[in-house]
Amino acid sequence: MKITAKSNKTLLEILIQEAGYSTSSKAREVIKNGAVWVDNLAVKIPSTPINIGSSIEINPEKSKREADHQKYLFTVIYEDDYLIAVAKPPRLKIDRSMEGKPGFKDVVLEALQKEKNLVQQLFPINYIDANSTGILLFAKNQKTAQAMENKSYVKKSWAILCEGKITQESGTLNFPLVKNKAGKLLAVEKPNKLTQEASTSFKLRKHIGNYSLVEAVADNLLPKQFQAHFQLLGFPVAGEKKYGSVMPFKSRNGIHLEKIYFVHPVTGKPLTLQCNVPQSFTRAGRYN
């Protein structure tokens, strides 16, 4: 149930007077069980003051799902019978290593099997570098994974932390990419027979000390594209020493997959998933 508060009252009063709860004890119970969200924030205190116009969602099933998710050693952003989206931490590869060391996919799969014993395999829909973070979307079966193979299903928005103070409010980097003899991907100003086309659009969000936080999108993102493009622009991605980074940044790079937009392959419902920018980005100014 979703309602919009019509008056300035406590949460308990609104549930009784506007949400149709017959007794205060029933209203208190649903609040204390964590089944009420006010403007997308869970509220468990009945006396919480609510402003007129606030959005209130009452959803005991959602509360149960979030309680289940808290048992995991990772954050679940979204889950249904077909898909699960989780927040990938830094310094962790998605797939199992050549030496057989478990990857993050194994961690997620093991947790799901312990809880439900239904999911036998996970199929990554997108990939994130080991030292990057953000939304990692998995299909729970091969049929759903095949339905998601159409790349037009998924649009992504990245938060990028760059060294230096970018002055452009926005821009598009249409530099072609080429690998050098050492295998490093380089951005160059003019295309040739060996280059691949690549485009990165960005918007400046804010300056954090001597860093710049930008929002970036790329329709067909190539591995290391952001690193190569921002290096050529003169504002290397934080933590990427191979790509020009010189400022101290702790044990990760400045790339975070913040948002994913896609149409659910089974329900047809448009979905927007979000993973908040990590504190290491917002506190980066302390490192210089």
N, C-alpha and C positions, 0 to 999 in steps of 0.2 A: 504494500500500500504506500502511495506517495501523496502527500498533501502539502499545501502552502499555508503557513501560519497566517491567520486572519487578524491576530491581535498580539500585543506584547504581554505575554504571560509566561509562567514556568512551563517546562516540558510536560510535567505531570498534568497540569491544568489543560494544556492543549490536547493531549491524548484523550482526556475525558470529554472535553467539550467539543472538540473538532474532529477527532479520529474515531469516535463512537465507542470508546471503552466504557462499559457499564459501571465498573467499580474502580476505585483508586488502587485496590490491591492488584487487580489484573494489569492495570497500567504500570504500576511500580515494577511488577515482575518482568514485563517485557523490556522495560528500560534497563533494569539491573542485569538482565541476561545478555545485554549488549546487542540487542536486536533493533536499536533505533539510531539512525544517522541524521544529523542536522547539518545541512550544507556539506554533505559527503564526509563528515567527521563523526565517528562513533561517540555517543554521549550516554553515560551510565548513571548520571546523577539526576534524579527526578526534579530537584529544585533549580536546575539550570535555567536561567532566563533566556527566553526565545524572542527574537525581534520579529515584528510583522513582516511578512514576505519571505521568511526563511523557508527553505525546502526541507521537508521532513520525510524520511523513508523508514517504514517499519517492515522489517524483513527477517523473521526468525531463521529462515533457511540460509540466508546470506551470513547470518551470525554463526550458524553451525559450521559453514564452510571455512570461515575465517579462523574459528577455534581449531579446526583440523589443521589448517595451514601453519598455525603457530607451533605445531609439533615438529615441523621440518627444520633442517639446519640452513634453510635458504628462504627467501621471500617469494611467495606465490603472488603474482600479479593478476592472473586470470586462470580459471580452470573450468572445463566442462567435460563431457564424455569423449570429446574428440581432440581437444587441444589443451595444452598447459603452457602458460607463459611465466617465466621466473626471472628474477634479477640475478644476473651473473656477476660474481665478485671478480676482482682483479687477480692476476698471477695464477690463473687456472685455465688450462686448455679445455675445449669442449669434448674432444674425442680422446680415447685411450692413447697413450704414448706408444712409441715404437718398442719401448722396453716393457710394455704391459701395464704401466701405471694408470690407475683409473682416471678418467676425465670427469668433467662436471656433469656430462650426460649420465654417467654411471651413478653419480651421487643422487641425481633426481630420480632416476629409474628405481634405484634401491629403495628410496623413501616411498615411492608410490606403491611398489610391490609389498612393502611391509604394511601399508595402510589398507590396501584394497585387493592385492594379489590378482588384479585383472589385466594390468598393462604389462605386456610381455616385451615390448620394444618401443623405443622413442626415435622419432625421425626429426632431426633439426630442420626447421624451416628457414632459419637465417643463421649466420655465423658471426662471431665476434672474436677479435684477436685475444690472445691469452692475457695481455696486459691492459685490455680495455674492459669496460663494464657496460651494463645496460640490459635491455629486454632480450631474452632468449626464448624463442617460440618453438615448441615441439608439437608434432602430431603424435597421437597415441596409437595410430594404426596406419598401415601402408596406404589404404584407400584415401584417407584424409590427406596424407602427405602428397599423394599424386594429384589430388584436387587442388592443392596449394602450389603446385609446380608452376602455374601461370603467374609469372612475376608481377603482372598487373594487379594481382590480389593485394600485394603488400607494398605500402609506402612507408618510408622511414625518415625520421628527423633526429639528427645527432647533435649533442652538445659537445663543442670542441673548445678546449682550453689552449690558447696560443701564447707564446712568449711575445712580449712587447705590446704597445698600445696601438691597435688598429684604429685608424681615423675614419675609414669608410663606414658608412651606416649599413651598406649592403653591397653585394657584388657577385659576379659570376666568373669563375676561373675556368676558362676553356683551354687549358694547356694540355697538349697531348703527352702521353706517357711512354717511356721506353726503358728497358732494362739495360744497365751497363754490363761490362764484362764480368763484374763481381756479383751480378744478380740483383743489384739494388735498383729499385724503380725510381726513375728520375722524371721530373716534369720539364718539358722543353717548350720554347716559344713557337717553334715552327715544326709542322709535321713532316715526316719522311716515310720511307717504305717500312721502317721498323716500328713506328709509333702506333699507339692505340688512342682513339679519341676518348676524351674524358672530360666531364663537366661537373663542377662543384659550385653550388649557389650558397651564399651565406648572408646572415644578418648579424650585425653586432648587437649583443645584449647589454654588456657593461664591461667596464674595466675593473679588475681586481688586483690592486697593487700594480705591478708591472706586467700583468697578464691581461689578455682579452678573452672574454667568454663569448663565443659565437654559436649561432644555430646554423647547421649545415644540412643540405640535402643533396643527394646524387642519385639519379634514376638507376644507373647501372654501375654501382660502386665496384671499383677494382681494388684488390688487396694493396694496401699502402697508398691509396690515392690521396687521402687527406694529408698524410705526411708529406708526400711529394708536392702537392699543390701549395700548401701553406709555407713550405720551405722556399719555394720559388717566389712566393709573394713577399717573403722577408719576415714572416712571423711563424716560426716553426712550432709544431705541436709540442706541448710540454711533455717532458720525459722521453722524447725520441732523439737521443743523442746522435744516432746514425743519420738523422734528418735535420741536423743543425741545432738541436736543443742544447743550451749551455747553462740554464738556470736549474737550481735544485728542485726536484719534484719526486716525492717518495714512492718508489717501488711500483710504478704503474705509468701509463701514458695519459694524455689529456683527451681521450676519446670515449664518449659515453653515448650509447644508443638510448635516447630519452623517450621517443614516441614511435609507435607503430600503428598504422591505420590499415585495415583490411576488411574485406567482406567475408563473413564466416562461410566456409565452403559447404556446410550442411544446412544451416538455418537461413542463410542469405542475409543475416543481420549485419549492418556495418558496425565495426568495433574500433574503438580507439583505446590503446593501452599506453600507460605512462609509467616511467620509472624516474623518480626525482634525481636531479643532478647531485652527485656525491659531495659530501662535505669537504673532501680533499680539493675540490674545485673552488668552492666558495671561500675556503680558508687559504687559498694558494698565496695570497699576498703576504702571508706570514713567513714565507720561505725566502723572501728577497728583501 
